[in-house]
Amino acid sequence: MTSQPTVNATERYLQQRNDLLIADQSSNFSNSIQLTDEELRLDSLLHHMRAKKLRTYKETHFFPPARNFYQSKEHIENDNLFHIIQKMPKGGALHVHTMAMGKADWVIETAIATPHMYIYWGDELSGPHIKGQFMAYRQDEKPSGYRSVNELVQEDQDNKEVIKSLLTFDETVNRDSFDIWNDFEKIFQRMTGFMRYEPIFPAYLKHGFEILINDNVQHVELRMPFRNNIYNLTDDNSDQSIKPFVDYLNESLDYARSLNPNFTARIIHANLRFRNNNTIWADMQQALADKTIAPDWLAGYDLVAEEDNGHPTLFHLESFLKLDSLEKVSNTELPLYLHDGESNWVDNHNLYDAVLLNSRRIGHGFNLYRFPSLIKAVKKNNICIEINPLSNQILGYIRDLRMHPAQSYLTQGIDCTISSDDPQIFDYEGLSYDYWTIYMAWELSLADLKKLSQNGISYAALNPIEKKKALMHWEESWNLFISDTLKDFN
């Protein structure tokens, strides 16, 4: 006859188990958030909604955050929880690449309507151009293989869909991240001549800002080159001053503030990590000089592009170390916001350099889980991690977002923000898709959502006065969201 455990043994075991649960919960990043009675009520309502959906997902063996995003996108858009999250204030989007912040359909329609806008529709083997690459030319100067976008579409309306397929990802993107990056870089090449054309540049920024405002994003920080690299067809484009560029930024921000007076934006100057040392050092010097001219726009410095196929951050160490001396001479600071840790490979050690170089935030930080010492350093130095959940999934770094390492960062007390990275290429708009996905996959609380949203302002590249004002406006929006959403439940 099998003996049964005593009641005391069972109670001791359950107490030990509960102690472990409490210990894990005690380090959660959102523990500082104290929810009001109204927030607790909404938290409970949302929790029950999600629990019901999770039961259905388990019964039907269909869980969107574990599927190819393009198999789930329509389902997400029709979900009532998604509609609630769309209304939720999302603080700041601190990791967005300017050339991929808009909507592909808008790009195509604008290209059609823009005189002198051409698209390469020839043989890719004949030179440096690739199919779908935009560029504005005087008619007598366009290279062989380029067609008028307007004429191409008038000739066959189906070409709109062909162009869109060259600017966005879809369900067929389901390969190794190395292969996906090859297509990814091609889309940037196609977009460059479009976005940098002077008649389009400010309109494109306004379009991107409007998308974010409509999705209740209050602040954005864009990765892009901070130079006058826009071009036109009316002069020789020899003016190297940044004044026209800054004027267009201000014009675009003025438009955004006509939609939301509290909207703010910054630029993080970004160059490509695969360039040589001399190029990057010269670029850092130029960026620092530009920051003295436009301190309200240029927030800091970053190196971007695929980490596993470009120079490691350590390759540019001498330039980064010389930056301190240059800052002292110019009496201007150029903070680092390094784009590191976007990798699955064990030998990618870029995060050591991001931490040691005092990066204010870390873009992606996907593989931080590999480095216990860095987890401690990130917490100690209060470094925020810019998490891009759907980007990580679509680019092939993780398939099932329930297993995304950022969930463990949050439970270990590491502050993070949520961003969309390149939503135009991923064929979605705003931040709501990312927030819905992690709310479902990581089973977050309302306190977690609140803290993530708040972090988008708290860790923004704003001065203390701007940040205090922005947080005040964010709190007003958050409280209104809580009361309005509760009314909808009644």
Secondary structure, DSSP 8 states (H G I E B T S, - for coil): ------HHHHHHHHHHHHHHHHHHHTT-TTTT----HHHHHHHHHHHHHHHHHHHHHHHHT--GGGS-HHHHHHHHHT-HHHHHHHHS---EEEEEEGGGSS-HHHHHHHHHHSTTEEEE-S-GGGSS--TT-EEE--GGG--TTEEEHHHHHHH-TTHHHHHHHHHS--TT--S-HHHHHHHHHHHHHHHHHHHTBTTTHHHHHHHHHHHHHHTT--EEEEEE--S---B-SSS------SHHHHHHHHHHHHHHHHH-TT-EEEEEEEEETTS-HHHHHHHHHHHHHHHHH-TTTEEEEEEES-GGGS--GGGGHHHHHHHHHHHHHHT----BEEEE-----TT--HHHHHHHTT-SEEEE-GGGGG-HHHHHHHHHTT-EEEE-HHHHHHTTS-S-GGG-THHHHHHTT--EEE--BSHHHHT--SSHHHHHHHHHHTT--HHHHHHHHHHHHHTSS--HHHHHHHHHHHHHHHHHHHHHHHHHH-
